[in-house]
Amino acid sequence: MSADGHADLLSRASELLAEHPVVDGHNDLPWALREQVRYDLDRRDIAADQSAHLHTDLPRLRAGGVGAQFWSVYVRTDLIGDSAVSACLEQVDVVAALIDRYPAHLRRALTADDMAAARAEGRIASLMGAEGGHSINNSLGTLRAFHRLGVRYLTLTHNDTIDWADSATDEPRHDGLSAFGEEVVREMNRIGMLVDLSHVAPATMRDALRVTEAPVLFSHSSARAVCDHPRNVPDDVLAALPANGGVAMVTFVPNFVLPAAMDWAARAAVNMEAHGLHRLDTTERAMAVHRAFEAEHPRPRATVADVADHLDHMREVAGIDHIGIGGDYDGTAFMPDGLESVAGYPRLVAELLARRWSPADVAKLTWHNAVRVLGDAEAAARDLSARRGPSLATIEQMDSSFVPRSTGLRR
């Protein structure tokens, strides 16, 4: 039974979200602000309707029942070395600027308790996750500095394999994690930064699960058994989450959700590159190129039901305590029908209610699992930091095959 058109289910969904709001694991608004207006918040005032430019603004976050957001402080992988570090710091800076600009709506959050406090105040808990281990420039000191600035997860790779971890969408070089990559995971555990395994190769996922002493996160990934895209999570990894305590947060990106969308997305990416554009570009010029391509080559359209299919499977394999939501808004050009913006979460919840998900299960999906995993990472860090101090390891010491690029060399 579909939730479409059922006002009673949407009403029940909105009531549930008022009590148990969405913790969304990944939103790329900071990068969109960089690309579109170079962080000029007057030109993209998210207190007003920005639907002509963005998936995200405050009115639609409120309409969508969002209670906590991990803002992605992502930088593209063509930025390397100190340039990647600087760009990530600029992303951290704009998140701080948003929180300062909209204090009635956004609250800085560093801990699970902060998330609960924001919810009690009726504000949106604002956390940060750094997408791509290239941003730390092979430096554990930089990793710790990001954590002190409020970054609460690191996605080990983005689309490209890095010096110490293999990506899902690039050629492997390490068969998962290198020795230094394993040390990055251990240091993240010690400081309380969640190890985010979205974007990484399955071998990297398995290595991280072997090494980690704290729960892991998939901030925005779906189920590979439902859509066989390398960005998605294999069943054996989903099945390992109960023992680890981690959470896999379903993403809405159509080519990770709908098999028919994968080939179209690949052809659209080639078209973007032919126009001299990055395939993840969402500027006005890029979107015009996308729309022209779509007019000639109709896009397979994912739906709310397709996303719900992934959640049904992930619940069956990993269990209800180990799933969440990470939409990836403003990080991709298109979204499923019914989930076009951050206002769409009630439609997904209504679809799950139509599939006989209980209110208690929905509450775990939307709020409790994500809050619990951050709290568990904090508890692990208290124990680990009492037993060992900061790691002083370097990639040069640990990885004999490491060859530095000239732009990233540190002395």
LOLOVO-175959 format. One record per residue: x, y, z of N, C-alpha, C, O in turn; residue in one letter. Coordinates in steps of 0.05 Angstrom, whole numbers, plus 32768, in hexadecimal, padded with zeros to 4 digits. Atoms other than C-alpha are relative to their C-alpha. Layout:
<atoms>
XYZXYZXYZXYZa/...
</atoms>
This chain:
<atoms>
80117FE880008000800080008012801980008024801B8010m/7FF07FE88002801C80447FEC7FF5801580137FDD80168018s/80087FE97FEF801B808180197FF680177FF07FEB802A7FFBa/80077FE98011801080AF7FDE7FE2800680027FD17FF57FFEd/801C7FF87FFF7FD080D77FE77FF27FFA80197FDA8001801Cg/800D80087FE77FC180BC802C800680158015801A80148023h/7FFB7FEA7FEE7FB980FA805680027FF7801D80108003802Da/7FFE80097FE47FAF80D18095801C7FF6800780267FFA801Dd/7FE580097FFB7FF380B0808D801480178002802680168013l/7FEE7FE97FFE801580F280807FFC800F801A800F80198026l/80067FF37FE67FF3810F80BD800D7FF1801780197FFC8029s/7FF380107FEB800B80D580E8801E80027FFE802C80038013r/7FE37FFD8004805180DC80CA8009801A800C801E801B801Aa/7FF97FE67FF58053812680DC7FFF8000801F8010800C802Cs/800280027FE3803C8117812380187FF0800C80237FF88020e/7FE9800F7FF6807280E2812B801A80107FFE802A80108011l/7FE77FF0800380A88111811180018018801380168021801Al/80007FEB7FEC809281478141800B7FF6801A80188005802Aa/7FF6800C7FE880A381178179801C7FF47FFD802D7FF5800Ee/7FE7800E800680DD80F18158800A800B7FE580087FFD7FD1h/7FF87FF4801980FB811F812480177FF17FF280237FE07FFDp/7FEB800D8010812B810B80ED801B800A800880208022800Bv/7FE37FFA80008175810980FA800A7FF87FE4800B7FE07FDEv/7FF68006801B8190810E80B3801E7FFF8001802B8012800Bd/7FE480047FFE81D680F480AA8012800F7FED802A80107FF0g/7FEE7FF4801481ED811C806E7FF080147FEF7FDE800D7FE1h/800C7FEB801181DA815F804E801780127FF68027801B8007n/7FEA7FF2800C82098183801E7FFA801E7FFB8006802A7FEAd/80057FE4800281EC81C98027801A80118001801C80237FF1l/7FE87FEF8000823181E6803A800E80017FE6801780167FDDp/7FF380008019825081D07FF97FF0800E7FEA7FFB801C7FDAw/80117FF28013821481E97FD18002801E80048003802D7FF0a/7FFD7FE37FFC821C822D7FF2801B80097FF6801E80207FECl/7FE57FF9800C8266822C7FDE7FFE80027FE2800880167FD6r/80018001801D825782197F967FEF80167FF47FF580217FE0e/80147FEE800C821B82467F8B8006801E80068003802E7FF4q/7FFE7FE47FF9822A82867FB1801A80078010801C801C801Cv/7FE77FFC7FF28270827E7FCF7FFB8009801D8008801B8027r/80067FFC7FE48252827D80157FF3801B80077FF28023801Ey/800F7FE77FFB822B82BF800D7FE47FF980097FD27FF47FF9d/801980097FF581F282AE803C7FE980147FFB7FD2800C7FFEl/80157FED800781CC82ED80297FF47FF87FE57FDC7FFC7FE1d/800B8008801A81C582D17FE37FF27FE580017FE27FDF7FEFr/800F80187FFC81AC828E7FFD7FF77FFF801D80007FEE802Dr/800A7FFE7FE5818682A1803B7FED7FE880047FD67FE87FFBd/801080187FFD816C825D80517FE8800480137FD97FF18018i/80197FFB7FF28138827E807E7FE980047FED7FD280027FF5a/80147FFC80158113828A803C7FFF7FE77FEE80127FD77FEFa/80038017801280FB82588008801780017FEB801A80147FDCd/7FEA80028013813882427FDF7FFC7FE97FEC800F7FDE7FE2q/8005801780118115820D7FB6800980037FE4800C7FEF7FD5s/7FF67FFC801C812C822D7F75801E7FF97FFE80297FF67FE8a/7FE380038000817582217F8A800A7FE88010801E7FDC8009h/7FF580147FEC817B81EE7FC37FEA7FEC80077FD27FF18004l/801280137FF4815B81B07FE07FF98008801D7FE67FFD8029h/80017FFB7FE3816281CF80267FFB801D80068009802F7FFAt/80037FE67FF38148820B804B7FF27FFC801A7FE77FE6801Fd/800C80047FE5812D821780917FE27FF97FFF7FDA7FE7800El/801C8008800180E38216807F7FFB7FE37FF87FEA7FD68003p/8004801B800980EA81D4805B800C7FEC801480027FD58017r/7FF780117FEA811581B680937FEB7FFD80157FE67FE78020l/801580027FEC80DD81C780C37FE97FEF7FF57FDE7FDF8004r/80168010800C80A881AB809380077FE37FFF7FF57FD28001a/7FF7801B800280D1816C808C80037FF1801B80087FD9801Bg/7FFD800D7FE680D5815F80D7801C7FF9800780217FE58014g/7FE380057FFA8121816480DB8006800B801C800180238021v/7FF97FF77FE6813A81678122801E800280048028800E8017g/7FE37FFF7FFF8185815D8116800B7FFB7FE580017FEB7FD5a/7FF48003801A81B1816480DA801E7FFF8002802B8010800Fq/7FE38000800481F8814E80CC8005800F7FE6800080057FD1f/7FF87FF1801882108184809D801B7FF67FF6802E7FF48005w/7FE8800A800C82448169806E801480177FFB800D802A7FEEs/7FEB7FED800682858190806E80137FF37FEC802B7FEE7FF1v/7FF4800F80168299816F802D801280127FEF800C802A7FEDy/7FF17FF3801582CF81837FFC80067FEC7FEA800A7FD47FF0v/7FFB8012801782DA81667FB7801C7FF58001802E8001800Dr/7FE6800E7FFE831381357FAE8015800B7FED802C80037FEEt/7FEC7FF38010833581607F7A800F80168010802280218007d/7FF27FEF7FED8348818C7FB580107FED801280057FDB801Fl/7FEF80127FF28383816A7FD680138010801280168028800Fi/7FED7FF47FEF83B68178800C7FF5801780117FDE8015801Ag/80097FE97FF083B181BB80307FE7800D7FF57FD780198003d/80187FF5800C837D81D27FFE7FE67FF2800A7FD27FFF800Es/8017800F7FF5834E819B80167FFA8008801D7FE3800C8024a/80047FF87FE4835981AE805F7FF3801B80017FE0801F8010v/800B7FE58000834B81F880517FE380007FF77FD3800E8003s/801B80018009830D81E8802A7FED7FF480157FD77FFE8018a/8010800C7FEB82F381BC80617FFB801380177FE580158022c/80037FEC7FEB830081F380947FEC80157FF87FDC801F8008l/80147FEC800A82D8822380687FE37FF480037FD180038009e/801A800D7FFD829F81F080697FF78001801E7FE080078024q/80067FFE7FE382A381ED80B67FF7801C80077FE480218016v/80067FE47FFA82A2823980B77FE380077FF77FD680168005d/801B7FF880098262823F808E7FEA7FF280117FD57FFE8015v/8013800C7FEE823E820D80BB7FFD801180197FE780168023v/80017FEE7FE98251823980F67FF180197FFA7FE28023800Aa/800E7FE780088238827680D07FE27FFB7FFE7FD3800C8006a/801D8006800181F5825480C37FF47FFE801C7FDE80098021l/800A80037FE581ED8242810C7FFD801C800E7FEA8022801Bi/80017FE57FF581FE828A81217FEA80117FF47FDE80218001d/80147FEF800E81CF82A880ED7FE47FF880077FD280098006r/801C80097FFB8192827E80FF7FFE7FF2801B7FF67FDB801Dy/7FFF800D7FE581968271814B7FE57FF780097FE37FE5801Ap/801A800A7FF7814B826981527FF97FE57FF47FE77FD77FFDa/80068019800E814D822D812380167FEB800380107FD48004h/7FE9801380008193820E8127800F8002801B801280188026l/7FF080017FE881BB81F8816480187FEF7FFB80167FD97FF1r/7FE8800F8003820381E281637FFE7FE780127FF77FE9802Ar/800180197FF082078199817A801B7FF17FFC80247FEE7FE6a/7FE88010800082458172818C7FFC7FE4800C800C7FD28006l/800480197FF18228813981B67FE37FF77FFC7FD280067FF3t/801B800A800081EB810D81BB7FEE801080137FD78015800Da/80107FEF7FED81D5813781F77FF9801B7FF37FE380257FF7d/80067FE8800F81DA817581CB7FE97FFC7FED7FD8800E7FEAd/80168006801281AC815481997FE58000800F7FD1800B8005m/801880017FF08179814681CF7FF7801C80097FE08022800Aa/80067FE57FF7817E818E81E97FF480107FEA7FE1801F7FEEa/800B7FF18016817281AB81A47FE37FF87FFA7FD280097FF5a/801C800A80058135817F819B7FED800B80157FD78013800Er/80117FF57FEA811A819681DF7FFA801E7FFB7FE580288003a/80037FE38005812481DF81C97FF180057FE67FEA801D7FE0e/800D7FFC8019810281D481868013800B7FEA800A80177FD7g/7FED7FF88014814281E38160800C7FE77FF2800A7FD17FFCr/7FF48016800F816781B9812C801D7FFD8008802D800F8004i/7FE480057FF881A6819A814880127FFF7FE7800C7FF17FD4a/7FEF7FFE801781DE81AB8118801C7FF58007802B80008016s/7FE6800E7FFD8219817B8115800F80027FE58003800A7FD1l/7FF0800080198250817480E1800D7FE57FFC80157FD7800Em/7FF280178008826D813A80BB801280077FE8800980137FD5g/7FEE7FFA801682AB813F808F80007FE97FEC80057FD27FF4a/80038015801482A38119804E80197FFE7FEF801F800E7FDEe/7FE88005800F82E480FD803480198003801180208019801Ag/7FE87FFF7FEF832380EA805A801780107FF4802A80158002g/7FEB7FEF800B834D811280298001801B800E80168029800Dh/80017FE67FF38337814E8052801380038018801A80198020s/7FED7FFE7FE98366813C808C801D80007FF7802F80038007i/7FE57FFF800B83A3813B805D80137FEE800E802A7FF58015n/7FEF80157FF483BE80FB807D800B8009801B802180018022n/7FF67FF57FE783C4811E80C07FEC7FFA80177FD580038016s/801180057FE983A7810481017FFC801980117FE7801C801El/80037FE77FF283B3814881207FE980107FF37FDA801D8001g/80167FF2800E8385816680EA7FE67FF380077FD28000800Bt/8018800E7FF88352813080FA7FF68009801B7FDF8010801Fl/80087FF87FE58353814381437FF6801E80007FE48025800Fr/80087FE48001834E818D81327FE480037FF57FD480137FFFa/801B7FFF800A8310818181087FEC7FF880167FD680038018f/801280087FEA82F1815C81437FFC801680147FE5801B801Dh/80027FEA7FED8300819681717FEE80177FF57FE180258004r/80117FEB800C82DC81C4813F7FE37FF67FFD7FD280067FF4l/801C800A8000829E819881447FF97FEB7FEC7FE27FE27FEBg/80068015801482A48165810C7FFD7FE6800F800E7FDD801Ev/800680187FF082848126812680007FE67FF07FFC7FD17FFCr/7FF98018800F828F80F580ED801380077FE98013801E7FE0y/7FEF7FFE801882C280EB80B67FF87FE97FEE7FFB7FD27FF5l/80048014801582AD80C68076801C7FFA7FF68029800B7FEBt/7FE48007800582ED80A08069800A80077FE48021800F7FE0l/7FF97FF7801B82EC80AD801E7FE7800E7FF47FD1800D7FFFt/80177FF8801182C180D07FEB80017FEE7FE780037FD67FEAh/80028011801882BF80B87FA3801B7FF57FF7801B7FE37FE6n/7FE680098009830A80AE7F9C800F7FF28017800D7FFA802Ed/7FEE800D7FED833A807F7FBE80158014800A802080247FFAt/7FED7FED7FF5836880A67FED80197FF18009801B7FD88004i/7FE6800C7FF983AD809880097FFE7FE9801380117FDA8016d/800180157FEC8394806A803F7FE57FF080017FE17FE08013w/8019800E8000834E8051802C7FF57FFE7FE47FF780117FD5a/800C8004801A832B80347FEF7FE3800A7FFF7FD480068012d/801C7FF7800582EC80557FD37FF07FEB7FF17FFB7FDB7FE3s/80128013800E82B0802F7FB9800080067FE27FF97FF47FD2a/80047FF8801C82B380557F77801B80077FF2801C80187FE0t/7FE67FFC800C82FE80547F6680107FE6800280077FD3800Fd/7FEF80187FFF833580227F5C800C7FFC801C8015800F8028e/7FF480057FE6834D80007F9C801E80018000802B7FF97FECp/7FE380007FFE8394800B7FB4800A7FF3801A80217FED801Dr/7FF880097FE683937FF07FFB7FF37FE780097FF87FDD801Fh/801180177FF783637FB57FFC7FF1800880197FEF7FF8802Cd/800F7FF67FE9833A7FDF802D800E8017800C8011802C8000g/7FF17FEB7FF1836080078061801D7FF9800080247FE18003l/7FE480057FFB83AB800F806380058000801F7FF28004802Es/7FFA80007FE483CF800A80A67FFA801C800C7FEF801E8022a/80077FE57FF583C9805680AE7FE2800480017FD880118013f/801E7FFE8000837F8051809B7FF47FF480197FE27FFE8025g/8009800D7FE78375802180D58006801280187FF68014802Ae/7FFA7FEE7FEA8398805381037FED801880007FE680228016e/80147FEA80028369808A80EA7FE67FF7800E7FDA8006801Ev/8018800B7FF3832E805E810080047FFF801E7FF28007802Dv/7FFB80027FE3834D805181448000801C800D7FF6801F8023r/7FFF7FE57FF5835A809B814F7FE4800D80007FDD801B8013e/801C7FF68000831380AD813B7FF17FF480177FE280028024m/800D800D7FE982FA807A816E8008800E801A7FF88014802Bn/7FF67FF47FE78327809A81A47FF5801B80057FF08023801Dr/800A7FE47FFC830D80E181987FE280027FFF7FD780178005i/801D7FFF800182C480CF818D7FF5800A7FE67FDF80147FE5g/80097FF9801A82BF80DD81437FF67FE77FF280047FD37FF0m/800C8017800D829080AD811E800F7FF97FE68015800B7FD6l/7FF4800A801882B0808380E87FE97FFB7FEB7FD97FE97FEFv/8016800280148283808E80AB800A7FF07FE8801E7FF77FDBd/7FF8801380158286805680777FF080037FE77FF37FF27FD5l/800B7FFA801A825B80748041801780077FED802C80127FF5s/7FEC7FFA80168283807A7FFF80177FEC800080267FEC7FECh/7FE88011800082B7804680137FFB7FE57FF37FE47FDC7FF2v/8002801B800C82C580037FF27FF87FEC80157FFD7FF0802Ca/800780157FEC82A97FC4801280177FF6801080147FF18028p/7FE980097FF182EF7FAF80258008801480168011800D802Ca/7FFB7FEB7FEC82F87FF280497FEB7FFE80177FF28001802Et/801580047FEC82B57FE7806D80087FEA801380077FED802Bm/7FFA80177FEF82CB7FA38085801980048011801A7FFB8028r/7FE87FF97FF083107FBB809B7FF9801280178001800E802Ed/80087FEE7FEA82F17FF480C27FF07FF280167FF47FF8802Da/800F800F7FEC82C07FC580E480127FEE8010800C7FE98028l/7FED80117FF182FA7F9880F780108010801480168006802Ar/7FEE7FF07FF083237FD081147FF2801180157FFC8014802Bv/800D7FEC7FEF82F07FFE81347FF97FF5801B7FF37FDE801Ft/800880057FE582E38000817E7FE7800F80087FE180118020e/80187FF07FFB82A5802B81777FEC7FFB7FE87FF57FF17FD4a/80138004801682658028814D800780127FE8801280287FEBp/7FFB7FF18019826B803E81047FE6800C7FF67FD080068000v/80177FF3800C823D806780D980027FFD7FE180187FFE7FD6l/80027FFB801D8226806680907FEE80187FFE7FD680168002f/800F7FE87FFE821080AE808A7FEC80037FE97FD880117FECs/80137FFE801681EE80A6804680067FEA7FEB80147FEF7FD7h/7FFC8018801181ED806180267FE77FEF80007FD97FEF8014s/80178011800181B78031800F800A7FE37FFE80217FDD8002s/7FFB801D7FFF81B37FE5800780097FF57FE57FFB7FF97FD1a/7FF5800A801A81DE7FC47FD17FEF7FE97FF57FED7FE57FDDr/80118017800A81AF7F877FCE7FE8800B7FF17FDC7FFC7FE1a/80177FF4800D81777FB67FB88008800F7FE77FFA800E7FD3v/7FF57FF2801781A07FE17F89801E7FFC8000802C80068011c/7FE58009800181E37FC57F74801480167FF7802180137FE2d/7FEE7FEA8005820A80067F7580177FFD801480127FF7802Ch/7FE980037FED825180057F947FFF80138018800D800E802Cp/80037FEE7FE9823D803F7FC17FEF7FF580167FEE8000802Cr/8012800B7FEC820C80137FE6800D7FEB801180247FE2800Cn/7FF580117FEB82167FE480217FF97FE37FFB7FE17FDC7FF9v/8006801D8003821D7F9880167FF27FF580197FF57FFF802Fp/800F800C7FEA81F27F6B804180117FF6801680097FF7802Ed/7FEF800A7FEA822C7F4C8067800980178012800C8013802Ad/7FF87FE97FF082407F92807E7FE8800980117FEA80108028v/80187FF97FF181F87FA380917FFC7FED80177FF57FF5802Dl/800580147FEB81F47F6280B8801480028017800F7FF8802Ca/7FEC7FFD7FEB82337F7580DF7FFA801880128007801A8027a/80057FE87FF082157FB580FA7FF57FFB801C7FFD8009802Fl/800980057FE581F07F97813680177FFB801480178005802Ap/7FEA80067FEE82317F7C8153801180198005801C801D801Aa/7FF07FE77FFE82547FBF81467FF08016800E7FFC8027801Bn/80107FEA7FF5821A7FEB815C7FFB80177FED7FEF802B7FF5g/80017FE98012821D8016811E7FE580047FF37FD27FF57FF8g/80197FF8800D81E7803680F3800680067FE2801980147FDCv/7FFF7FFA801C81DD803780A77FE880117FF97FD1800A7FFDa/80147FEC800681B78074808F7FFA80007FE2800B80067FD2m/80088002801C8190806B804E8003801B7FF27FFC802F7FFDv/7FFE7FE78010819E809E80177FEA80007FEB7FDF7FEB7FE4t/80167FFD8013816C80B97FE5800A80037FE37FFA80047FD1f/7FF57FFB801B819B80C27FA97FF67FEC7FEC7FFB7FD47FF0v/800E80148011817580A27F6F80127FEB7FF5800A7FD37FF3p/7FF08015800C81B0807E7F4F800C7FED801580197FDA800Dn/7FF980147FEB81BF805D7F937FE77FF180097FE97FDE8018f/801A800B7FF78175804C7F9C7FF37FEF7FEB7FE77FDA7FF1v/800F800C8016815A80387F5880137FF57FEB802280057FDFl/7FEC800B8013818180087F2B7FFE800E7FE5801380127FD8p/80027FF4801A816580287EEC800D801C7FFE801380257FE9a/7FF47FE57FFF8181806C7F02801E7FFF7FFE802A80147FF8a/7FE380017FFF81C980537F06800C80077FE5801F80177FE3m/7FF47FFC801A81D780517EBB7FFB801D7FF7800C802A7FEBd/80077FE4800781B380947EB080148013800E801D80268001w/7FEE7FEE7FF181DE80B57EE6801C7FFF7FF5802A80137FF4a/7FE58002800B821E809A7EC7800180107FE68015801E7FE0a/80007FF18019820B80B77E837FFD801E80058009802E7FF7r/80037FE37FF981F680F97EA3801B800B800A802180228004a/7FE67FF87FF6823A80FC7EC5801480057FE9802280197FE8a/7FEF7FFD8018825E80F37E827FF8801A7FF2800980297FE9v/80097FE7800D8233812B7E6580098019800F8011802C8003n/7FF77FEA7FF0824581597E9F801E80057FFA8026801C7FF6m/7FE37FFD8005828F814C7E948006800B7FE48019801A7FE0e/7FFD7FF6801B8287815A7E4A7FFB801E7FFF8005802B7FEDa/80057FE37FFF826E819F7E5D8013800E8014800F8025801Bh/7FEC7FF47FEE82AA81AB7E8B7FF68003801C80008015802Bg/800C7FFE7FE5828181A07ECB80057FE7801080067FD18005l/7FFE80177FEE828C81747F077FE57FF380027FD080008002h/801A800F80018257813E7F097FEE800580187FD680008017r/80107FFA7FE8824181537F4F7FF8801D80027FED80268016l/80067FE38000823A819D7F3C7FE2800480007FD37FF87FF0d/801D7FFA800081F581B97F4E7FFC801E7FFD7FE780298005t/80047FE38006820082027F397FEB80027FEA7FE37FEF7FDEt/80157FFB801481CD82227F0B80087FF67FE47FF87FEB7FD6e/7FF78009801B81F782157ECD7FFF7FE27FFE7FF67FD67FEAr/7FFF801D8000820181CC7EE07FE47FF47FFF7FDF7FE17FF0a/801B800A800181B781C27EED7FF380047FE57FE37FF47FDCm/800A7FFC801B81A781E07EA9800A7FEA7FED7FFB7FE07FDCa/7FF48015801081D681AD7E897FF17FE580077FEA7FD67FF5v/800F80187FF881B481757EB27FE480007FF37FDC7FEB7FE8h/801C7FFF800A816E818C7E9C7FFF7FFB7FE27FEE7FEE7FD8r/7FFF8004801D8182818E7E5380057FE37FFA7FF87FD87FE7a/7FFA801C8004819E81487E587FE77FEF80067FE07FDC7FF7f/8018800E7FF8815F81307E7B7FEA80027FEC7FDB7FEF7FE7e/80147FFC80148133814D7E4580047FED7FE97FF07FE47FDDa/7FFA80128016815681227E1180007FE380097FFB7FD17FF9e/7FFD801B7FF5816080E57E3E7FF07FFF801A7FFB8004802Fh/80117FFF7FE8812680DD7E6F800C7FF1801780177FDB8014p/7FF3800B7FE8813E80CF7EB57FED7FEC800E7FD67FF28013r/801080127FEF812580917EDA7FFC800D801C800E80188027p/80077FF17FE8810180AC7F177FFC7FEE80187FE97FDD8018r/8004800F7FE68109808E7F5C7FE9800C800F7FE18023800Aa/80177FF87FF180D180937F8D80047FFC801E80187FEF8026t/7FFF80057FE380C480947FD87FFF7FE28005800D7FD88017v/8002801D7FFC80B2804A7FD2801A7FF27FFB80217FDF8008a/7FE6800C800580F6803A7FB580138003801880217FF1801Fd/7FF07FFC7FE8811880597FF17FF67FEE801780067FE28025v/800B80117FEC80E98033801F80087FE37FFC800B7FD4800Fa/7FF6801B800680FD7FF27FFC801B7FFB800C80217FE68018d/7FE580037FF481457FFE80127FFD7FFE801F800B7FEE802Bh/800380017FE3812F800C80597FF47FE6800A7FFC7FDB801Fl/800B801A7FF981057FCD805B80167FEB800180187FDA8013d/7FEA8014800281427FA58045801480048016801D7FF18023h/7FEC7FFA7FEC81727FC880747FF67FF9801C80067FEF802Dm/800C80087FE681437FBD80AF80017FE2800380077FD78019r/8000801D7FFE813E7F73809E801C7FF58005801F7FE28015e/7FE5800B7FFE818A7F698099800F800B8018801B7FFB8027v/7FF17FF47FEA81A67F9A80CC7FF08002801A7FFC80028030a/80117FFD7FE9816B7FA180FB7FF8801D80048006802F7FFBg/800B7FE57FFE81417FDD810E801180138010800F802B800Di/7FEF7FEF7FEF81757FF781408018800B7FF1802980197FFDd/7FE77FF9800D81A98001810A7FFC800D7FE4800C800A7FD2h/80067FF280198189802B80D37FF8801C80067FEE8023801Ci/80077FE47FFD817E807580C87FFB800C7FE47FF77FFE7FD1g/80067FF18018817580AB8093801680137FFA801E8022800Ci/7FEB7FED800981AA80D2806C7FFA80087FE380067FFD7FD1g/800B7FFB801A818880F38031801480087FEA801080017FD3g/7FEC7FF5801381C58115800F7FF480177FF17FFA801B7FD9d/800B7FE8800D819D81547FFF801680147FFA802980178009y/7FED7FEC800B81C2818A7FD8801B7FF47FF9802E80037FF5d/7FE8800D800981F781577FC77FFD7FF17FE680107FE57FDCg/8006800D801981D7813D7F887FEB80107FF17FDC801F7FFDt/80127FF0801081AF815A7F4F7FE37FF980037FD2800B8004a/801C80098000817081307F557FFA7FEF8018800C7FE38024f/800980107FEA8147810F7F8B7FE77FF17FF87FDB7FF87FE4m/8018800F8008810E80DC7F8A7FE7801180017FE580258010p/801B7FF37FFF80C780F27F7C7FF57FFD801C7FF47FE78027d/800B7FFF7FE580A881067FBE801580078015800E800D802Cg/7FEA7FF97FED80EC81127FDE801280167FF3802A80157FF6l/7FF17FEC800F8100814E7FB4801080148012802380208008e/7FF27FEE7FEE811681767FF17FFE7FF5801C7FF37FE08021s/800080087FE481208172803C7FE48000800C7FE17FF78023v/801B80017FF780D6817C80437FF37FE57FFC7FDC7FE18005a/800C8018800880CA8136802A80007FE980147FF27FD58010g/7FFE80177FEE80DA810B80677FE57FF5800A7FE27FDD800Dy/801A800C7FF780918105807E7FF57FED7FEB7FE77FDA7FF3p/800A80138015808180E3803B800E7FE5800380017FD08000r/7FF2801A7FFC80B680AE80497FF57FF380197FF07FDA8019l/800B800C7FE7809C80A380907FE37FF67FFA7FDC7FE18004v/801B800A80078055809E807480017FE67FF17FF07FD47FF5a/7FFD8019800F806C8069804380077FE980127FFD7FD3800Fe/7FF980157FED808B8042807C7FE97FF880117FE57FE08017l/801880067FF1804C804780A57FEC7FEF7FEF7FDF7FDD7FF9l/8012801080118025802D8069800A7FE37FFD7FFB7FD17FF8a/7FF4801B800180557FF1806A80007FF3801B800D7FDE801Fr/8004800B7FE680437FE480B2801880028012801C7FF28025r/7FEC7FFA7FEC8080800080D37FF3800C80187FE0801C8016w/800C7FF67FE88070800E811B800A801C8007802080237FFDs/7FF57FE67FF8807680548139801A7FFD800F802C800F800Cp/7FE780047FF180AD8039816780177FFB7FED802D80057FF1a/7FEB8006801380D4801F812B8007801A7FF0801E801F7FEBd/7FFB7FE6800E80CC80628106801080128012802280208008v/7FF27FEE7FED80E480878144801E7FF88002802F800A8004a/7FE4800880008124805D8145800E80097FE6802480137FE7k/7FF57FF8801A812F806A80FB8006801D7FFF801C80257FF7l/7FFD7FE38004812580B580FE8012800D80158022801F800Et/7FF27FF27FEA814380C8814280137FEF8011802B7FF58013w/7FF2800D7FEA815980958175801A7FF27FF7802E7FF38006h/7FE8800F8007818B806B814E801880137FFC802E800D8005n/7FEA7FED800581B580A78137800A800D801980228010801Ca/7FF77FF47FE781B680C7817B800F7FEC801180247FF2801Dv/7FF280157FF181C98085819B801C7FFB7FF6802E7FF78005r/7FE68007800B82038078816B801580168007802C800F800Cv/7FEE7FEB7FF8822280BC817A80077FFE801E801E80018025l/7FFB80047FE4821A80B181C480127FE8800680237FEA8018g/7FEF80187FFC823A806C81BF801D80067FF880307FFD8005d/7FE57FF880088275808A8199800D801280168025800F801Ba/7FF67FF07FEA827D80BD81D180097FEF8018801E7FF38024e/7FF980127FE9827C80868206801A7FF07FFA802B7FED800Ba/7FE7800F800782B1805E81E0801880128002802D8009800Ba/7FEA7FED7FFF82DC809C81DB80098006801C802180088022a/7FF87FFC7FE382DA80A8822680117FE9800A80257FEE8018r/7FF080177FF782F380628232801B7FFF7FF2802F7FFB7FFFd/7FE78003800F8327806181FB801480178007802C80128009l/7FEE7FE97FFB834380A7820A800C7FFE801C8021800A8022s/7FF580057FE5834D8091825380177FEC7FFF80277FEB8011a/7FEC8016800283788057823B801780067FED802D7FFA7FEFr/7FEA7FF9801283A2807782037FFE801D7FF77FE980297FF5r/7FFE7FE4800883B980BB81ED7FFE80037FE27FFB7FF07FD3g/80027FFA801C83B780DD81A980167FF07FF0802D7FEE7FF8p/7FED800E801183D780B58171801280157FF1800880287FE7s/7FED7FEF800E841680D5815480097FF37FE6801D7FFC7FDAl/7FF8800F8018841A80A4811A7FFE80127FE77FED80247FE6a/80027FF3801A842780BD80D47FFD7FEB7FEA80037FD47FEEt/8004801380168416809E8091801B7FF77FF6801E7FE07FECi/7FE6800880098460809E807F800B7FE9801180197FD88007e/7FF780157FEE846F807380BC7FF27FE67FFC7FFE7FD17FFDq/801180187FFF8436804280B47FFC7FF37FE57FF97FDA7FE3m/8005800B801B842E80398068801980027FEF802080187FE5d/7FE67FFF800F846F802680467FFD80077FE3801080107FD7s/80047FFB801D8450802D80017FF7801D7FFB7FF380247FE4s/800A7FE5800484398075800D801380117FF1802B80137FF7f/7FF17FED800F845180A77FD97FF1801A80007FDC801C7FF5v/800F7FE77FFE843E80EF7FE97FFF800F7FE58012800E7FD6p/80037FEE80178423811D7FB3800D801B8008800C80228020r/7FF07FE87FF9844A815E7FAF7FEE8015800E7FF88023801Fs/80127FEC7FF4840D81887FC27FF87FF9801C7FEF800A802Ct/800980087FE68400815F800080177FFA801380127FF1802Ag/7FEA80077FEF84468156801B8003801280188001802A8016l/7FFB7FF17FE78452816B8063801C7FF9800A80257FE28009r/7FE680047FF48495817480838001800E801C8015800D802Ar/
</atoms>
